[in-house]
């Protein structure tokens, strides 16, 4: 069991895929292997049952079993569990269940229909009341998918209202100025300390680190590269961090395509030996032969600069 999540969290929290067999059944052996893979790649934490983890496709009992298995296998490495749900009762059930299993915290995203600052703040107040003020949680800011716009001022309002909010998963795009604004709030004393980990498939990680991010929370299929970039940036080795990041950028960009991103990610994870199948539970997308050939080409080019891509 890991310690509870707090505002000092940093490094790479890998957004974990959920492995399925071709028939749609959960692949428990691959789940164990994938957990080991993330840890071997240098992940400082794991985030499971997120959007890219196909969480809405799981039955409630399956979600708890996935959490139980990953938390037990991760040991001291903190596991954050996505508990976003249309209703607070389902959110509470999953949140309390995974915390009892030893999760470090939960992640909560706003529901897509929210539009005003007051409605967004009110939603998170209700969510905190539902899961319990004792549960550390991550505020997911992902307007490109969730269509909910949160300004730096609104994020500060939510953070200050709820001490149990200890991390922001920052996925705004463009979002570099938002990171700078939040860090400015902290430096001037108008907002308490907050861990900021970034998503968007790591598309902007190189400069996000320079703007004050504490690391990445995303599912790019080379979490070992993400860990290296975070460490190099933290050590002030700017050119080395950018050189490594730039070598991966064509594959990162390809993976960011709407609708096929998870298929690309699972295909690469399968090629890396982390999962047995790149299957998604229905409804889901699959790569065409042409797309697989393109990913293979990108991997071959990447292998010239990073041997981890040579399969």
C-alpha positions as CSV (number, residue, x, y, z in Angstrom):
1,X,0.0,0.0,0.0
2,X,1.3,3.4,-0.9
3,X,1.2,6.7,1.0
4,X,-1.7,9.0,0.2
5,X,-1.3,11.5,-2.6
6,X,-0.2,15.0,-1.7
7,X,0.9,18.2,-3.4
8,X,4.6,17.1,-3.5
9,X,3.8,14.4,-6.2
10,X,6.1,14.6,-9.2
11,X,7.7,12.5,-12.0
12,X,5.6,10.4,-14.3
13,X,2.2,9.0,-13.4
14,X,1.5,6.7,-16.3
15,X,-2.1,6.7,-17.5
16,X,-2.5,2.9,-17.8
17,X,-4.3,1.2,-20.6
18,X,-6.7,-1.6,-19.7
19,X,-5.8,-4.8,-21.5
20,X,-8.5,-6.9,-23.1
21,X,-8.5,-10.2,-25.0
22,X,-9.7,-10.2,-28.6
23,X,-13.1,-11.4,-27.3
24,X,-13.5,-8.4,-25.0
25,X,-12.7,-10.1,-21.7
26,X,-10.3,-8.5,-19.3
27,X,-6.7,-9.9,-19.7
28,X,-5.5,-10.2,-16.2
29,X,-2.1,-11.6,-17.1
30,X,-1.5,-8.6,-19.3
31,X,-2.7,-6.3,-16.6
32,X,0.0,-7.7,-14.3
33,X,2.6,-7.5,-17.0
34,X,1.6,-3.9,-18.0
35,X,1.9,-2.8,-14.3
36,X,5.4,-4.3,-14.1
37,X,6.3,-2.6,-17.4
38,X,5.3,0.9,-16.2
39,X,7.2,0.4,-13.0
40,X,10.3,-0.8,-14.9
41,X,10.1,2.3,-17.1
42,X,10.5,4.5,-14.1
43,X,6.9,5.6,-13.4
44,X,6.6,7.2,-10.0
45,X,2.9,6.6,-10.0
46,X,0.1,5.0,-11.9
47,X,-3.3,6.3,-12.9
48,X,-5.9,3.7,-13.8
49,X,-9.5,3.8,-15.1
50,X,-9.1,7.1,-16.9
51,X,-10.5,8.1,-20.3
52,X,-7.8,6.2,-22.1
53,X,-8.2,3.3,-19.8
54,X,-11.7,2.6,-21.3
55,X,-13.2,3.0,-17.8
56,X,-16.8,3.6,-19.0
57,X,-16.7,0.1,-20.7
58,X,-16.1,-1.7,-17.4
59,X,-18.7,-3.1,-15.0
60,X,-18.5,-1.7,-11.4
61,X,-17.2,-5.0,-10.1
62,X,-14.5,-5.1,-12.9
63,X,-13.4,-1.6,-12.0
64,X,-12.8,-2.6,-8.4
65,X,-11.0,-5.8,-9.4
66,X,-8.7,-3.9,-11.8
67,X,-7.9,-1.4,-9.0
68,X,-7.3,-4.2,-6.5
69,X,-4.9,-6.0,-8.7
70,X,-2.9,-3.0,-9.8
71,X,-2.7,-1.5,-6.3
72,X,-1.5,-4.8,-4.9
73,X,1.1,-5.3,-7.6
74,X,2.4,-1.7,-7.5
75,X,3.3,-2.0,-3.9
76,X,4.7,1.3,-2.6
77,X,4.1,3.1,-5.9
78,X,1.0,5.4,-5.6
79,X,-2.0,4.5,-7.7
80,X,-4.6,7.1,-8.6
81,X,-8.0,5.9,-9.7
82,X,-10.3,7.7,-12.1
83,X,-13.8,7.8,-10.5
84,X,-15.6,10.2,-12.7
85,X,-19.2,9.2,-13.2
86,X,-22.5,10.8,-14.3
87,X,-23.9,10.5,-10.8
88,X,-22.3,11.1,-7.4
89,X,-23.5,7.9,-5.9
90,X,-21.5,5.8,-8.4
91,X,-18.5,8.1,-7.9
92,X,-18.7,7.7,-4.1
93,X,-19.0,3.9,-4.3
94,X,-15.9,3.5,-6.5
95,X,-13.9,6.2,-4.7
96,X,-14.5,4.7,-1.2
97,X,-14.0,1.2,-2.6
98,X,-10.6,1.9,-4.1
99,X,-9.4,3.9,-1.1
100,X,-10.2,0.9,1.0
101,X,-8.1,-1.1,-1.3
102,X,-5.1,1.2,-0.8
103,X,-5.3,3.7,-3.6
104,X,-3.3,6.9,-3.1
105,X,-6.1,9.1,-4.4
106,X,-8.8,9.6,-7.0
107,X,-9.2,11.7,-10.2
108,X,-12.3,13.6,-10.9
109,X,-13.3,15.3,-14.2
110,X,-16.2,17.7,-14.7
111,X,-19.2,16.6,-16.5
112,X,-19.4,18.0,-20.1
113,X,-22.6,20.1,-19.6
114,X,-21.0,22.5,-17.2
115,X,-20.5,26.0,-18.6
116,X,-20.3,28.7,-15.9
117,X,-17.7,29.1,-13.2
118,X,-20.3,28.8,-10.5
119,X,-21.7,25.5,-11.9
120,X,-18.2,24.0,-12.3
121,X,-17.2,25.0,-8.7
122,X,-20.6,23.7,-7.4
123,X,-20.1,20.4,-9.2
124,X,-16.7,19.8,-7.6
125,X,-18.1,20.8,-4.2
126,X,-20.7,18.1,-4.6
127,X,-18.1,15.6,-5.8
128,X,-15.9,16.3,-2.7
129,X,-18.9,15.9,-0.5
130,X,-19.7,12.6,-2.2
131,X,-16.3,11.0,-2.0
132,X,-15.4,12.4,1.3
133,X,-13.2,15.3,2.3
134,X,-10.6,12.8,3.5
135,X,-9.9,11.5,0.0
136,X,-7.0,13.2,-1.9
137,X,-8.1,14.0,-5.4
138,X,-6.8,15.1,-8.8
139,X,-8.6,17.8,-10.7
140,X,-8.7,16.9,-14.4
141,X,-8.7,19.9,-16.7
142,X,-9.3,18.5,-20.2
143,X,-11.4,21.0,-22.2
144,X,-10.6,19.5,-25.6
145,X,-12.5,16.3,-24.8
146,X,-14.8,17.4,-21.9
147,X,-15.7,20.8,-23.4
148,X,-15.5,22.4,-19.9
149,X,-13.3,25.6,-19.8
150,X,-11.6,26.3,-16.5
151,X,-9.6,29.5,-16.1
152,X,-6.6,29.7,-13.8
153,X,-8.7,31.8,-11.5
154,X,-11.4,29.2,-11.3
155,X,-8.9,26.4,-10.7
156,X,-7.5,28.5,-7.8
157,X,-11.0,29.0,-6.5
158,X,-11.6,25.2,-6.5
159,X,-8.2,24.4,-5.0
160,X,-8.6,27.0,-2.2
161,X,-12.1,25.7,-1.4
162,X,-11.0,22.1,-1.1
163,X,-7.8,21.2,0.8
164,X,-8.2,17.6,-0.4
165,X,-7.5,18.7,-4.0
166,X,-3.7,18.1,-4.2
167,X,-3.0,17.8,-7.9
168,X,-4.0,19.3,-11.2
169,X,-4.0,17.1,-14.3
170,X,-3.4,19.8,-16.8
171,X,-4.5,19.1,-20.3
172,X,-5.5,22.4,-21.7
173,X,-4.3,23.3,-25.2
174,X,-2.8,25.8,-25.6
175,X,-2.0,25.7,-21.9
176,X,1.6,26.9,-21.2
177,X,0.3,30.3,-20.0
178,X,-2.1,28.6,-17.7
179,X,0.7,26.7,-15.9
180,X,2.7,30.0,-15.6
181,X,-0.4,31.7,-14.1
182,X,-1.0,29.0,-11.5
183,X,2.6,29.0,-10.5
184,X,2.4,32.8,-10.2
185,X,-0.5,32.5,-7.9
186,X,1.6,30.2,-5.7
187,X,4.6,32.5,-5.7
188,X,2.5,35.5,-4.7
189,X,0.7,33.5,-2.0
190,X,-2.8,33.5,-3.4
191,X,-2.9,29.8,-3.9
192,X,-1.5,27.0,-1.9
193,X,1.0,24.4,-3.2
194,X,-0.4,22.1,-5.9
195,X,1.2,19.3,-7.9
196,X,0.8,19.9,-11.6
197,X,1.2,16.9,-13.9
198,X,0.4,17.3,-17.6
199,X,-1.4,15.1,-20.2
200,X,-2.3,15.6,-23.9
201,X,-0.2,12.5,-24.8
202,X,3.0,14.5,-23.7
203,X,2.7,16.7,-26.8
204,X,4.0,19.7,-25.0
205,X,5.9,18.1,-22.1
206,X,9.3,19.7,-23.1
207,X,8.0,23.3,-22.5
208,X,5.5,22.3,-19.8
209,X,8.4,21.3,-17.6
210,X,10.1,24.6,-18.1
211,X,6.8,26.5,-17.2
212,X,6.7,24.7,-13.8
213,X,5.0,21.4,-14.3
214,X,6.1,18.7,-11.8
215,X,6.0,15.9,-14.5
216,X,3.6,14.1,-16.7
217,X,0.4,12.1,-16.3
218,X,-0.2,10.6,-19.7
219,X,-0.2,7.3,-21.5
220,X,2.3,7.6,-24.3
221,X,3.7,4.1,-24.9
222,X,7.3,5.2,-24.0
223,X,6.9,6.2,-20.3
224,X,10.6,5.6,-19.9
225,X,11.2,8.5,-22.4
226,X,8.8,10.7,-20.4
227,X,10.7,9.8,-17.2
228,X,14.0,10.7,-18.8
229,X,12.7,14.1,-20.1
230,X,11.4,15.0,-16.7
231,X,14.7,14.1,-15.1
232,X,16.8,15.9,-17.7
233,X,14.6,19.0,-17.4
234,X,14.8,18.9,-13.6
235,X,18.6,18.7,-13.8
236,X,18.7,21.7,-16.1
237,X,19.9,19.7,-19.1
238,X,17.7,21.6,-21.5
239,X,19.1,20.6,-24.8
240,X,19.3,16.9,-23.9
241,X,15.7,16.9,-22.8
242,X,14.6,18.6,-26.0
243,X,16.7,16.3,-28.2
244,X,15.2,13.2,-26.7
245,X,11.7,14.6,-26.8
246,X,12.1,15.7,-30.4
247,X,13.1,12.2,-31.5
248,X,9.8,10.9,-30.2
249,X,7.6,13.8,-31.4
250,X,6.5,12.3,-34.7
251,X,5.1,9.2,-32.9
252,X,3.6,11.4,-30.2
253,X,1.9,13.5,-32.9
254,X,0.6,10.5,-34.7
255,X,-0.8,9.1,-31.5
256,X,-2.7,12.3,-30.9
257,X,-5.1,11.7,-33.7
258,X,-8.7,11.8,-32.6
259,X,-10.4,8.4,-32.7
260,X,-7.3,6.3,-33.2
261,X,-5.0,7.4,-30.5
262,X,-5.7,4.6,-28.1
263,X,-5.4,2.1,-30.9
264,X,-1.9,3.4,-31.7
265,X,-1.0,3.4,-28.0
266,X,-2.1,-0.2,-27.5
267,X,-0.4,-1.4,-30.7
268,X,2.9,0.0,-29.5
269,X,2.5,-1.4,-26.0
270,X,1.8,-4.8,-27.6
271,X,5.0,-4.5,-29.8
272,X,6.9,-3.6,-26.6
273,X,5.7,-6.8,-25.0
274,X,3.6,-5.0,-22.3
275,X,0.3,-6.5,-23.4
276,X,-0.7,-9.6,-25.4
277,X,-3.3,-7.9,-27.6
278,X,-4.1,-4.4,-28.7
279,X,-7.8,-5.1,-28.6
280,X,-10.3,-2.6,-27.2
281,X,-13.6,-3.5,-25.7
282,X,-16.4,-2.6,-28.0
283,X,-17.1,0.0,-29.1
284,X,-13.6,0.7,-30.1
285,X,-11.3,1.5,-33.0
286,X,-8.6,-0.6,-34.6
287,X,-5.7,0.3,-36.8
288,X,-5.9,-0.5,-40.5
289,X,-3.0,-2.3,-42.1
290,X,-1.9,1.0,-43.6
291,X,-1.9,2.7,-40.2
292,X,0.0,-0.2,-38.6
293,X,2.6,0.2,-41.4
294,X,2.9,3.9,-40.7
295,X,3.4,3.3,-37.0
296,X,6.0,0.6,-37.8
297,X,7.8,3.2,-40.0
298,X,7.8,5.8,-37.2
299,X,9.2,3.3,-34.8
300,X,11.9,2.3,-37.1
301,X,12.9,5.9,-37.6
302,X,12.7,6.5,-33.8
303,X,15.0,3.5,-33.2
304,X,17.9,5.4,-34.9
305,X,17.9,7.8,-32.0
306,X,16.4,5.7,-29.2
307,X,17.2,2.0,-29.1
308,X,14.1,1.3,-27.0
309,X,12.0,1.6,-30.2
310,X,14.0,-1.2,-31.9
311,X,11.8,-4.3,-31.7
